[in-house]
Amino acid sequence: MSPRRGRYVQSRSSISLGQGRVTNLRRETGIREQRSAILIATNGDKTERDYLNALKKEPWVKPGKVVVVFESGSPEEVVKGAAKRRDRDDYDQAWAVCDVDHYATSAASILADATDVELLWSNPCFEVWLVLHKGNCTSYIEDGRRAADRLREHISDWDKTALRFDEFRDGVKDAVRRAKSLGEPPDANPSTAMWRLVEALSS
């Protein structure tokens, strides 16, 4: 098995995405080595997978292998599964996309650090990231149902089982900007670290 490339390092350098293409992209040199294979694991069996599988096909995504997989169970189990798949299948990076929801977060965060998995929390849930494509989201969100209600303020017929990526494509740049302005997940509510994955895929 060949050695894995360096771990992605969080950066708040800006990216510019719009109309499905890159219009400007800036990053500090030396932040991250060029990647060739990224594994993204999530315990979201529909919404997250549909979004991520569409996102990876965008023309601004840097060429390379990006695979999205479903891992059932708690965030800790998702991290564990991502690390196992990465080592078994020789991916350069492993990411875990998880909701805070009702879970305790410390065990998964500690395991992610120990196994070199990039853990992306959304508090309370992934729908926060989707709302940020459409507008600001700064007030406390009680749970996933309330987050879905917030999203329906922008997409009246929102159905988590039938995500239409075209409704979010042009808002990725704005979602990144807005997510960065929120507090740090997993503690802040609302918050999401999904912007880190977007920057990793595009730089």
Order of alpha helices (4+ residues) and beta strands (2+ residues): beta-beta-beta-alpha-beta-alpha-beta-alpha-beta-alpha-alpha-alpha-beta-alpha
